[in-house]
């Protein structure tokens, strides 16, 4: 049957839509994303409108435009715009929630052993200021089952747990976690949940209303390909009172949106251009693009594991492929790899014009790959060759 919507060819055929350096091998969309040219054009148009008459724009145009962008993004993630505020990134959103939490000495903040470093440090900062403690949940690894992950979280909950910070997709290990079951386990114990969904929007399907976490933060500049510095904080209605942005400003005490929508003079064009990013994502297929990227990540991870004679660290048990658009492949060699050593390996790849992060997890060096619309299997063939040349003689 003829598809009424003509989808563009992906891979190298569409790479011209980005300003990516043609001399570099880019298989790391997960770190910062890459913004398409058409979205950058939209961002610049918002900047032009702002500079044409700043007072008019800030006072008369921005409020409605910001809410319209929030409504569009909320529809994409299965939520209401009135429950969603823009923030610079997921870490800022986590800061807002954790620093708004009312904690006392002896209270516990639950985090995952594979939690994002900046967010874990935020939890430790908040704990140091309140007398609370940070309790780390050891995630089973590699290739954990959903049951094992949920059991680890449930076992770590105590009567002193006041908030759980759970990753939807872990950054360093690219694990797509059973977030719905994890949230349910915490709620069954009476523990509110902050979900760090930095990597989720545009990589996996989202329905925040159905998920029913207490707070959810996400980045739009990663997989959704909005301009840099575009994230969001969603808060369930009953969790909006007492929630404050990192910067307190004129909206203080006037409600969730009043506080977050205006924290002072800044360029909000990245937020406003999210509608262009949503349109671009949909033009490339929307759900079909997400499925295609996941399949490519699976093929790329399998290729690299086969070439390196190692294993995939984020494979779904029984399927042996990653669940999302990122793959994790163990680099060959002995254990006892430190983060500093992993950074050296990462720098060697960058010196070879190759963007693919290396992380040390439990003493092993792991390579993380990302598959986005501009990638194709040939990129991972090339990556295997670069690794063989640059790291082949290195004991990792």
C-alpha positions in Angstrom: 0.0 0.0 0.0 1.3 3.4 -0.9 2.4 5.5 2.1 0.6 8.9 1.8 3.5 10.6 3.6 6.7 10.6 1.7 9.5 9.9 4.2 13.0 11.0 3.4 15.8 8.6 3.0 17.9 8.4 6.2 21.6 7.8 6.9 24.2 9.4 4.8 21.5 10.6 2.4 20.1 13.0 5.0 23.3 14.1 6.8 23.2 17.4 4.9 20.3 18.4 7.2 22.9 19.0 9.9 26.1 21.1 10.1 28.1 18.0 11.2 31.7 18.0 10.3 32.0 15.6 7.4 35.6 14.7 8.5 34.3 13.3 11.8 32.7 10.0 12.6 29.8 10.9 14.9 28.1 8.0 16.6 27.4 9.9 19.9 24.2 11.7 19.5 23.4 10.9 23.1 25.8 13.3 24.7 24.7 16.7 23.3 22.5 15.9 20.3 22.9 17.6 17.0 20.5 20.3 15.9 19.3 20.3 12.3 19.7 23.3 10.2 15.9 23.9 9.9 15.6 24.0 13.7 18.5 26.4 13.9 16.7 28.7 11.4 13.6 28.7 13.6 15.7 29.5 16.6 17.3 32.5 14.8 13.9 33.7 13.7 12.8 33.9 17.3 16.0 35.7 18.2 15.3 38.2 15.4 11.8 38.8 16.7 13.2 39.4 20.2 15.9 41.8 19.1 13.4 43.7 16.8 11.8 45.2 20.0 12.9 43.5 23.2 10.3 45.0 25.6 7.5 44.2 23.2 8.7 40.7 22.7 9.4 39.9 26.4 6.1 41.4 27.6 3.6 40.7 24.9 4.9 38.0 22.6 6.9 35.7 24.8 4.4 34.6 27.4 1.9 33.2 24.9 4.6 31.8 22.6 6.2 30.0 25.5 3.0 28.4 26.6 2.2 27.4 23.0 5.6 25.6 22.8 5.0 24.0 26.1 1.6 22.7 24.9 3.1 21.2 21.8 5.9 19.5 23.7 3.4 18.3 26.4 1.2 16.7 23.7 4.3 14.8 22.4 5.2 13.4 25.9 1.6 12.6 26.9 0.9 15.4 29.3 -0.9 18.8 29.7 1.0 22.0 28.9 -0.1 23.5 32.2 2.0 20.8 34.0 5.2 21.4 32.1 7.8 24.1 32.4 10.9 24.7 30.4 14.3 24.5 32.0 17.8 24.6 30.5 18.4 20.9 30.9 17.5 17.8 33.0 20.1 18.5 35.6 18.5 22.0 36.3 15.1 20.3 36.6 16.5 17.8 39.1 18.1 20.6 41.0 14.7 22.4 41.3 13.0 19.3 42.6 15.7 18.2 45.0 16.4 21.7 46.4 12.7 22.2 46.9 12.3 19.0 48.9 11.7 19.4 52.6 14.3 17.0 54.2 15.4 16.5 57.8 18.4 14.8 59.4 18.3 11.1 58.8 16.0 11.2 55.8 17.2 9.3 52.7 17.5 10.3 49.0 17.6 7.2 46.9 19.7 7.2 43.7 20.9 4.5 41.3 24.5 3.3 41.0 24.3 4.2 37.3 22.7 7.6 38.0 24.0 10.6 36.1 27.0 12.1 37.9 25.7 15.7 38.1 22.4 14.6 39.5 23.9 12.3 42.1 26.2 15.2 43.1 23.1 17.4 43.4 21.6 14.8 45.8 24.7 14.8 47.8 24.8 18.6 48.0 21.2 18.7 49.2 21.9 16.0 51.7 24.9 17.9 53.0 22.7 21.0 53.6 19.8 19.2 55.3 21.5 16.4 57.2 19.8 13.8 55.0 21.7 10.8 53.5 22.1 9.5 50.0 21.4 5.8 49.6 22.7 4.2 46.4 20.9 1.3 44.8 23.3 -1.1 43.1 21.9 -1.9 39.6 22.5 -5.4 38.3 24.9 -5.2 35.4 25.5 -6.1 32.6 22.2 -6.9 30.9 19.9 -6.8 33.9 16.4 -8.3 33.8 13.5 -6.0 34.5 12.6 -8.1 37.5 16.1 -7.8 38.9 16.1 -4.0 38.5 12.7 -3.6 40.2 13.7 -5.9 43.0 16.9 -3.9 43.6 15.0 -0.7 43.9 12.2 -2.2 46.1 14.8 -3.8 48.5 16.6 -0.4 48.9 13.5 1.5 50.1 13.4 2.1 53.8 10.9 3.9 56.1 13.4 6.9 55.9 13.3 7.2 52.1 11.8 10.5 51.3 12.4 10.7 47.5 13.7 8.3 44.9 15.7 9.6 41.9 15.3 7.1 39.1 16.8 7.2 35.6 14.6 6.3 32.7 17.6 5.6 30.5 21.0 5.5 32.2 23.6 7.8 30.6 26.9 5.8 31.0 25.4 2.4 30.5 22.5 3.1 28.1 20.1 0.9 30.0 16.4 1.5 29.2 15.0 0.7 32.7 11.5 -0.5 33.5 10.5 2.9 34.8 6.8 2.2 35.1 7.4 -0.7 37.4 10.0 1.1 39.3 7.7 4.1 40.0 4.9 1.7 41.0 7.3 0.0 43.5 8.2 3.3 45.1 4.7 4.5 45.3 3.6 1.2 46.9 6.1 2.1 49.7 4.8 5.7 49.9 7.9 7.2 48.3 7.6 10.0 45.7 9.7 9.6 42.5 11.7 12.1 40.4 12.5 10.5 37.0 15.6 11.7 35.3 14.5 11.2 31.7 17.4 13.1 30.1 17.7 10.7 27.2 14.1 9.6 26.7 12.3 12.3 24.6 12.7 11.4 21.0 14.4 8.1 21.8 11.6 6.1 23.3 7.8 6.5 23.5 6.6 8.7 26.4 3.2 9.0 28.2 3.9 11.0 31.4 0.2 10.9 32.4 0.1 7.2 32.4 3.6 6.8 34.0 2.3 8.9 36.9 5.7 9.8 38.4 5.7 12.7 40.8 8.2 14.7 38.7 9.8 14.0 35.3 12.6 15.9 33.7 13.8 15.5 30.1 16.1 17.0 27.5 14.9 18.1 24.1 18.3 19.0 22.8 19.4 15.3 22.7 17.2 12.9 20.8 14.5 15.4 19.9 17.1 17.6 18.3 16.0 21.0 19.7 18.7 23.7 20.2 21.1 23.3 23.1 19.7 24.3 26.5 16.2 23.1 26.0 14.8 20.8 28.7 11.6 20.5 30.6 10.3 19.8 34.1 6.9 18.1 34.4 5.2 18.0 37.8 2.1 16.2 38.7 -0.6 18.6 39.9 -0.4 17.6 43.5 3.4 18.1 43.5 3.5 21.7 42.1 2.9 23.6 45.3 6.2 24.3 47.0 8.2 23.5 43.8 10.6 26.4 43.0 13.1 27.0 40.2 16.8 27.2 41.0 16.6 31.0 40.4 13.9 32.7 42.5 12.4 35.7 40.7 9.3 37.9 40.3 6.9 34.9 40.1 7.8 33.6 43.5 4.7 32.5 45.4 2.4 32.9 42.4 2.3 29.3 41.3 4.3 26.7 39.3 4.2 28.3 35.9 4.6 31.9 37.1 7.8 30.9 38.9 9.3 28.8 36.1 8.3 30.7 33.0 10.1 33.8 34.1 13.4 33.7 36.1 14.9 36.8 34.6 16.2 38.1 31.2 17.5 35.3 29.0 17.3 34.1 25.4 14.4 31.6 25.3 14.6 30.9 21.6 15.8 27.4 22.2 12.5 26.7 24.1 10.4 28.3 21.4 12.2 26.4 18.6 11.1 23.1 20.1 8.0 23.2 17.9 10.4 23.1 14.8 12.3 20.2 16.4 9.0 18.3 16.9 8.0 18.9 13.3 11.4 17.7 12.0 11.2 14.6 14.2 7.7 13.8 12.8 8.8 14.5 9.2 11.5 11.8 9.6 8.9 9.4 10.8 8.2 10.0 14.5 7.6 6.5 16.0 9.0 4.9 12.9 12.2 6.9 13.3 12.5 5.9 16.9 12.0 2.2 15.9 14.5 2.5 13.1 17.2 4.1 15.3 16.7 1.3 17.9 17.1 -1.3 15.2 20.2 0.4 13.9 21.7 0.6 17.4 21.1 -3.1 17.8 22.8 -3.9 14.5 25.7 -1.6 15.3 26.2 -3.1 18.8 26.1 -6.6 17.4 28.6 -5.8 14.7 31.0 -4.2 17.2 30.6 -7.0 19.8 31.3 -9.6 17.0 34.4 -7.7 15.7 35.8 -7.1 19.2 34.9 -10.7 20.4 33.2 -9.2 23.5 29.6 -8.6 24.6 26.7 -6.1 24.6 26.2 -4.6 28.0 22.7 -3.2 27.6 21.1 -6.1 25.8 17.6 -7.1 26.7 17.8 -10.6 28.2 16.4 -13.2 25.8 16.6 -10.7 22.8 20.4 -9.9 23.0 19.8 -6.4 21.5 19.5 -2.9 23.2 16.0 -1.6 23.9 16.8 2.0 22.8 18.8 3.8 20.3 22.1 3.4 22.2 24.3 0.4 22.5 27.0 -0.5 25.0 29.9 -2.8 24.0 32.6 -4.0 26.2 36.1 -3.2 25.1 38.5 -6.2 25.2 41.1 -6.5 27.9 41.4 -7.1 31.6 39.5 -5.3 34.4 40.5 -2.7 36.9 39.9 0.1 34.4 39.6 3.5 36.2 37.5 6.5 35.0 40.8 8.3 34.3 41.9 5.4 32.0 38.6 5.4 30.2 39.0 9.2 29.6 42.4 8.6 28.0 40.8 6.1 25.7 38.0 8.5 24.9 40.6 11.3 24.1 42.4 8.9 21.7 39.2 8.4 19.8 38.6 12.1 19.7 42.1 12.6 18.4 41.2 10.2 15.6 38.2 12.4 14.7 35.8 9.8 16.2 33.1 10.8 18.7 32.2 7.7 20.7 32.4 7.8 24.5 34.2 5.3 26.7 33.1 4.8 30.3 34.6 2.7 33.1 31.8 0.6 34.7 32.7 -1.7 37.6 36.3 -1.8 36.4 35.5 -2.6 32.8 35.9 -0.2 29.8 32.6 0.1 27.8 32.0 1.8 24.5 28.7 3.6 24.1 27.2 4.2 20.6 24.2 6.1 19.4 22.1 5.7 16.3 20.3 8.8 14.9 18.7 9.5 11.6 22.0 10.6 10.0 23.7 7.3 11.0 23.9 4.0 9.0 25.5 0.7 9.5 28.6 1.8 7.6 29.3 4.2 10.5 29.7 1.3 12.9 31.8 -0.6 10.4 34.1 2.4 10.3 34.1 2.7 14.1 35.2 -0.9 14.4 38.2 -0.1 12.1 39.1 3.0 14.2 39.0 1.0 17.4 41.2 -1.7 15.9 43.7 0.9 14.8 43.6 3.3 17.8 42.9 0.9 20.7 43.9 -2.4 19.3 47.4 -2.4 21.0 46.1 -0.9 24.2 45.4 -3.1 27.2 42.0 -1.9 28.3 
